Amino acid sequence: MSAALLPLPVGAQSRVELKGSLGLVEAYDDNLFYRSSNRDEDFISRLSGSAGVRYRSPTLRVLAQGALDAEAYRFHPELNTSAAAQAWGLDLGWTASKRWSAVANASYMAAQTSGQLNTLTGLETGRFPARRVSTAESLSYRVGVLTTATVEHAFTNEKFADHPATEVQAAGLTLRRGLGPVDEGRLRYGARRFAVGPDITLSHVVTLGWSREVTPAVRFEVDAGPRATDRRVGAEVAAGFRYRSARNEAALDYQHTQTTVVGQPGPVTAEGVTATFRRHVRSSLRLGAGVSAFVVGAQGARITVHRTNLDAGWRIARPLWLVASHQLSFQYGEPGLNQAAAAEVNHNTFWLSLAVGTAN
């Protein structure tokens, strides 16, 4: 949640905007250590703060922001910390001319539980500290009126407890071409390098993509192709549907990809579906829901993760929001365990927060 941006004029065509937020959260967690049995529950008080500054001009965009959470536990005071979770980021965008443009970003995230960083799959590997450092850069050149070529590079370093760090280097080339007033075609080649100590895995991916603006409110896109990893061939697929109107937002996504999860060394395969819906009942009330199901292949194990999310936000006054949230997750299996030794881990969390800012 972030407070409304406050514009500070700099020049005729440039401006600086400041943002910040402060939130008080009361939470209940029924499985604090993510166990299949002998579960511990607790009530958690959290203080969340964030701040950011944005600069915009006709050719340059800069956004720097950070967030920090402090937590206190009623029954487990040994877990109290002033840095339960933190996130820092810098985003840059440069439009050199009508043909050339560049984007770059860098981020740092840290949390006391790895599941907070595994946002795609929701895989939980216990209450252990984890952190992620990542950078990404891209350079785009408009070849003609309808065609754009983009060169991309990304780097990620993930650390989980005392385990060796996982590093990922990725590079790619994407060609985009307009196929009409509402259609776009894409061709992309990407190479990935996963490294955990001396162990290195190389992967190559080629995909064809197509997107279509069905109506001003509806968009559909799909990218698919083969992926070769150490002489093994698999599929790389991403498909999505978006709907947005004045009061409603909906999204449906399917992914079959190779990625990393914090707490698991090296690459894993992930296949799953995510659906989200949000309705703005009125300007002071919004409701949201989400559901996801993923299958993660790691170290010969097959791990399934199911999650549901519900939230409701009520704006008490223009800068003040009251938000209630609930998340339920079911996870069957753990990295390194075969199916016979696997057990189901159920996890419920509830939040009630009061925040100065917006509900977005």
C-alpha positions as CSV (number, residue, x, y, z in Angstrom):
1,M,0.0,0.0,0.0
2,S,1.4,3.4,-0.9
3,A,0.3,6.9,-0.3
4,A,-0.8,9.1,-3.2
5,L,2.0,10.6,-5.1
6,L,2.8,14.2,-4.3
7,P,4.0,16.1,-7.4
8,L,6.9,18.6,-7.0
9,P,7.4,20.6,-10.2
10,V,11.0,20.8,-11.5
11,G,10.7,22.2,-14.9
12,A,8.2,22.8,-17.7
13,Q,8.3,19.2,-18.7
14,S,9.8,17.4,-15.7
15,R,8.4,16.6,-12.3
16,V,9.4,14.8,-9.1
17,E,6.8,12.8,-7.2
18,L,7.1,11.5,-3.6
19,K,5.2,8.6,-2.0
20,G,5.2,6.9,1.3
21,S,3.0,4.7,3.5
22,L,2.7,3.5,7.1
23,G,0.7,0.5,8.1
24,L,-0.3,-1.4,11.3
25,V,-1.1,-5.1,10.9
26,E,-2.5,-7.7,13.3
27,A,-2.1,-11.2,12.0
28,Y,-2.9,-14.8,13.0
29,D,-0.7,-17.7,11.7
30,D,-1.8,-21.3,12.4
31,N,1.4,-23.0,11.2
32,L,4.3,-20.7,12.0
33,F,7.0,-23.2,11.1
34,Y,5.3,-24.8,8.1
35,R,5.0,-28.3,9.6
36,S,2.7,-31.2,8.6
37,S,2.3,-32.0,12.3
38,N,3.1,-30.5,15.8
39,R,2.0,-27.1,14.4
40,D,2.7,-23.8,16.2
41,E,0.3,-20.9,16.1
42,D,0.8,-17.3,17.0
43,F,-0.5,-13.7,16.8
44,I,1.8,-11.2,15.1
45,S,1.9,-7.4,15.3
46,R,3.6,-5.8,12.3
47,L,4.6,-2.3,11.5
48,S,5.2,-1.6,7.8
49,G,6.7,1.4,6.2
50,S,7.6,2.4,2.6
51,A,8.9,5.4,0.8
52,G,9.8,6.3,-2.8
53,V,10.6,9.0,-5.2
54,R,9.9,9.2,-8.9
55,Y,11.4,11.6,-11.5
56,R,9.9,11.9,-15.0
57,S,10.9,13.9,-18.0
58,P,10.3,13.5,-21.7
59,T,13.4,11.3,-22.1
60,L,14.1,9.9,-18.6
61,R,12.2,8.0,-15.9
62,V,13.6,7.2,-12.5
63,L,11.9,5.4,-9.6
64,A,13.6,4.6,-6.3
65,Q,11.7,2.9,-3.5
66,G,12.0,0.8,-0.4
67,A,9.9,-1.0,2.2
68,L,10.6,-2.4,5.6
69,D,8.5,-4.6,8.0
70,A,9.1,-5.0,11.8
71,E,7.3,-7.9,13.6
72,A,6.5,-8.8,17.2
73,Y,5.2,-12.3,18.2
74,R,3.0,-13.0,21.2
75,F,4.0,-16.6,22.0
76,H,7.4,-16.7,20.2
77,P,9.3,-13.5,21.2
78,E,12.6,-15.0,20.0
79,L,11.2,-14.3,16.4
80,N,10.8,-10.6,17.1
81,T,12.7,-8.6,14.6
82,S,13.0,-5.0,13.2
83,A,13.7,-6.4,9.7
84,A,11.1,-9.2,9.1
85,A,11.0,-8.3,5.4
86,Q,12.5,-5.7,3.3
87,A,12.5,-4.7,-0.4
88,W,14.5,-2.0,-2.2
89,G,14.4,-1.2,-5.9
90,L,15.7,1.2,-8.6
91,D,14.0,1.5,-12.0
92,L,15.4,3.5,-14.9
93,G,13.9,4.2,-18.3
94,W,15.5,6.2,-21.1
95,T,14.0,7.2,-24.5
96,A,17.0,8.3,-26.5
97,S,15.0,8.9,-29.8
98,K,12.0,7.7,-31.7
99,R,14.0,4.5,-32.5
100,W,16.1,3.8,-29.4
101,S,15.0,3.2,-25.8
102,A,16.5,1.4,-22.8
103,V,15.2,0.1,-19.4
104,A,17.1,-1.1,-16.4
105,N,16.2,-2.1,-12.8
106,A,17.9,-3.5,-9.7
107,S,16.2,-4.9,-6.6
108,Y,17.0,-6.5,-3.3
109,M,14.5,-8.5,-1.3
110,A,14.9,-10.3,2.1
111,A,12.5,-12.2,4.3
112,Q,12.5,-14.5,7.3
113,T,10.6,-17.2,5.3
114,S,11.4,-18.3,1.7
115,G,7.7,-18.5,0.8
116,Q,7.5,-14.7,0.8
117,L,10.0,-14.7,-2.1
118,N,8.5,-17.6,-4.1
119,T,5.7,-15.4,-5.5
120,L,5.1,-17.5,-8.6
121,T,4.7,-21.0,-7.2
122,G,4.0,-20.2,-3.5
123,L,6.4,-23.0,-2.5
124,E,7.2,-23.0,1.2
125,T,10.5,-24.5,2.5
126,G,10.3,-23.5,6.2
127,R,11.1,-20.5,8.4
128,F,14.6,-19.7,7.3
129,P,16.1,-16.4,6.2
130,A,16.3,-15.8,2.5
131,R,17.3,-13.0,0.2
132,R,17.3,-12.2,-3.5
133,V,19.4,-9.7,-5.5
134,S,18.4,-9.2,-9.1
135,T,19.2,-6.9,-12.1
136,A,17.7,-6.6,-15.5
137,E,18.5,-4.5,-18.6
138,S,17.0,-4.2,-22.1
139,L,17.8,-2.1,-25.2
140,S,15.1,-1.7,-27.9
141,Y,15.4,-0.5,-31.5
142,R,12.5,0.3,-33.7
143,V,13.4,-1.2,-37.0
144,G,10.4,0.2,-38.8
145,V,6.9,1.3,-38.2
146,L,5.7,-2.2,-37.2
147,T,8.8,-4.0,-36.0
148,T,10.9,-3.6,-32.8
149,A,14.0,-5.6,-31.8
150,T,14.9,-5.9,-28.1
151,V,18.1,-7.3,-26.5
152,E,17.7,-8.4,-22.8
153,H,19.9,-9.5,-20.0
154,A,19.1,-10.5,-16.4
155,F,21.0,-11.6,-13.3
156,T,19.7,-13.2,-10.1
157,N,21.4,-14.3,-6.9
158,E,19.4,-16.2,-4.3
159,K,20.5,-17.2,-0.9
160,F,18.6,-19.5,1.5
161,A,19.8,-20.0,5.1
162,D,23.3,-21.6,5.0
163,H,22.8,-23.2,1.6
164,P,25.0,-22.3,-1.4
165,A,23.7,-19.4,-3.4
166,T,21.9,-20.0,-6.7
167,E,22.9,-17.7,-9.6
168,V,21.0,-17.3,-12.8
169,Q,22.2,-15.4,-15.9
170,A,19.7,-15.0,-18.7
171,A,20.1,-13.3,-22.1
172,G,17.6,-13.0,-25.0
173,L,16.6,-11.4,-28.2
174,T,13.0,-10.6,-29.0
175,L,11.5,-9.4,-32.3
176,R,8.0,-7.9,-32.2
177,R,5.9,-7.0,-35.2
178,G,2.4,-5.5,-35.4
179,L,0.1,-7.7,-37.4
180,G,-2.8,-5.3,-37.6
181,P,-4.6,-2.7,-35.4
182,V,-5.1,-5.2,-32.6
183,D,-2.6,-8.0,-33.1
184,E,1.1,-8.4,-32.4
185,G,3.5,-11.3,-33.2
186,R,6.7,-12.2,-31.3
187,L,9.7,-14.4,-31.9
188,R,12.2,-14.8,-29.0
189,Y,15.4,-16.7,-28.3
190,G,16.7,-17.0,-24.8
191,A,19.6,-18.6,-23.0
192,R,19.8,-19.3,-19.3
193,R,22.7,-20.4,-17.1
194,F,21.9,-21.8,-13.6
195,A,24.9,-22.1,-11.2
196,V,25.1,-23.6,-7.7
197,G,28.7,-23.7,-6.7
198,P,30.5,-25.9,-9.4
199,D,27.2,-27.3,-10.7
200,I,26.1,-25.5,-13.9
201,T,22.9,-26.1,-16.0
202,L,22.5,-24.5,-19.4
203,S,19.1,-24.0,-21.0
204,H,18.0,-22.6,-24.5
205,V,14.5,-21.5,-25.3
206,V,12.8,-20.5,-28.6
207,T,9.2,-19.3,-28.5
208,L,6.6,-17.8,-30.9
209,G,4.1,-15.5,-29.5
210,W,0.8,-13.7,-30.4
211,S,-1.3,-11.2,-28.5
212,R,-4.6,-9.6,-29.4
213,E,-6.7,-6.7,-28.0
214,V,-10.0,-8.4,-28.4
215,T,-11.8,-5.3,-27.1
216,P,-10.5,-2.2,-25.3
217,A,-11.2,-4.1,-22.1
218,V,-10.0,-7.6,-23.1
219,R,-6.5,-8.8,-24.0
220,F,-5.2,-12.3,-24.8
221,E,-1.6,-13.4,-25.3
222,V,0.3,-16.7,-25.7
223,D,4.0,-17.6,-26.1
224,A,5.1,-21.2,-26.7
225,G,8.1,-23.2,-27.9
226,P,10.7,-25.8,-27.1
227,R,13.2,-25.6,-24.3
228,A,16.5,-27.6,-24.3
229,T,18.2,-28.3,-21.0
230,D,21.3,-30.5,-20.9
231,R,20.1,-32.5,-24.0
232,R,16.6,-32.8,-22.5
233,V,13.8,-31.2,-24.4
234,G,10.7,-29.7,-22.7
235,A,8.0,-27.1,-23.3
236,E,8.0,-23.4,-22.5
237,V,4.5,-22.0,-22.5
238,A,2.9,-18.8,-21.1
239,A,-0.7,-17.8,-21.8
240,G,-2.7,-15.0,-20.3
241,F,-6.1,-13.4,-20.4
242,R,-6.9,-9.9,-19.0
243,Y,-10.2,-8.1,-18.5
244,R,-10.5,-4.5,-17.1
245,S,-13.4,-2.2,-16.8
246,A,-14.3,0.8,-14.7
247,R,-15.2,-1.5,-11.7
248,N,-13.8,-4.9,-12.4
249,E,-10.4,-6.5,-13.1
250,A,-9.8,-10.2,-13.9
251,A,-6.8,-12.2,-15.0
252,L,-6.2,-15.8,-15.9
253,D,-2.6,-17.1,-16.5
254,Y,-1.1,-20.5,-17.4
255,Q,2.7,-21.1,-17.2
256,H,4.9,-24.1,-17.9
257,T,8.5,-22.9,-17.4
258,Q,11.9,-23.5,-15.9
259,T,12.7,-21.3,-12.9
260,T,14.2,-21.2,-9.4
261,V,12.6,-21.3,-6.0
262,V,14.3,-20.0,-2.9
263,G,15.2,-22.9,-0.7
264,Q,15.9,-25.3,-3.7
265,P,19.3,-25.3,-5.3
266,G,19.4,-25.2,-9.1
267,P,16.5,-25.0,-11.6
268,V,13.1,-26.5,-11.2
269,T,10.2,-27.0,-13.5
270,A,6.9,-25.2,-12.7
271,E,3.5,-25.7,-14.2
272,G,0.4,-24.0,-13.0
273,V,-2.6,-21.7,-13.3
274,T,-3.4,-18.5,-11.5
275,A,-6.7,-16.7,-11.5
276,T,-7.4,-13.3,-9.8
277,F,-10.5,-11.1,-9.6
278,R,-11.0,-7.6,-8.1
279,R,-14.2,-5.6,-7.9
280,H,-14.5,-1.9,-6.9
281,V,-17.9,-2.0,-5.4
282,R,-17.7,1.8,-4.8
283,S,-14.8,4.3,-4.5
284,S,-14.5,3.4,-0.8
285,L,-14.9,-0.4,-1.0
286,R,-13.1,-3.1,-3.0
287,L,-13.1,-6.9,-2.9
288,G,-10.5,-9.3,-4.2
289,A,-10.0,-13.0,-4.6
290,G,-7.4,-15.3,-6.1
291,V,-6.6,-19.0,-6.6
292,S,-3.6,-20.8,-7.9
293,A,-2.4,-24.4,-8.4
294,F,1.2,-25.3,-9.3
295,V,3.2,-28.5,-9.7
296,V,6.9,-28.1,-9.0
297,G,9.5,-30.7,-10.1
298,A,12.6,-30.5,-7.9
299,Q,15.3,-33.1,-7.2
300,G,13.1,-35.9,-8.4
301,A,10.3,-34.8,-6.2
302,R,6.9,-33.7,-7.4
303,I,5.5,-30.9,-5.2
304,T,1.9,-29.6,-5.5
305,V,0.9,-26.2,-4.1
306,H,-2.6,-24.9,-3.9
307,R,-3.4,-21.4,-2.7
308,T,-6.5,-19.2,-2.2
309,N,-6.6,-15.5,-1.3
310,L,-9.5,-13.3,-0.2
311,D,-9.3,-9.6,0.8
312,A,-11.6,-6.7,1.4
313,G,-10.6,-3.0,1.7
314,W,-12.6,-0.2,3.1
315,R,-11.5,3.4,2.8
316,I,-12.4,5.0,6.1
317,A,-11.1,8.4,5.0
318,R,-9.2,9.4,1.8
319,P,-5.7,8.5,3.1
320,L,-6.8,5.8,5.5
321,W,-7.7,2.2,4.6
322,L,-8.9,-0.8,6.6
323,V,-8.0,-4.1,4.9
324,A,-8.9,-7.7,5.9
325,S,-7.1,-10.6,4.2
326,H,-7.0,-14.4,4.4
327,Q,-4.7,-16.9,2.7
328,L,-5.0,-20.7,2.7
329,S,-2.4,-23.0,1.2
330,F,-2.0,-26.7,0.8
331,Q,1.4,-28.1,-0.1
332,Y,2.1,-31.7,-0.7
333,G,5.8,-32.7,-0.8
334,E,9.1,-31.1,-0.1
335,P,12.3,-30.8,-2.2
336,G,14.5,-33.9,-1.9
337,L,11.7,-36.2,-0.6
338,N,10.1,-38.9,-2.6
339,Q,6.4,-39.2,-2.9
340,A,6.2,-42.0,-0.3
341,A,7.9,-39.8,2.3
342,A,5.9,-36.7,1.5
343,A,3.3,-35.1,3.8
344,E,0.7,-32.4,3.4
345,V,1.4,-29.0,4.9
346,N,-1.7,-26.8,5.5
347,H,-1.3,-23.2,6.3
348,N,-3.8,-20.5,7.2
349,T,-3.0,-16.8,7.8
350,F,-5.3,-13.9,8.5
351,W,-4.5,-10.2,8.4
352,L,-6.2,-7.0,9.6
353,S,-4.4,-3.9,8.7
354,L,-4.8,-0.2,9.0
355,A,-2.8,1.8,6.6
356,V,-2.3,5.4,5.5
357,G,-2.3,5.3,1.7
358,T,-4.2,3.6,-1.1
359,A,-5.6,0.1,-1.3
360,N,-3.6,-0.7,-4.4
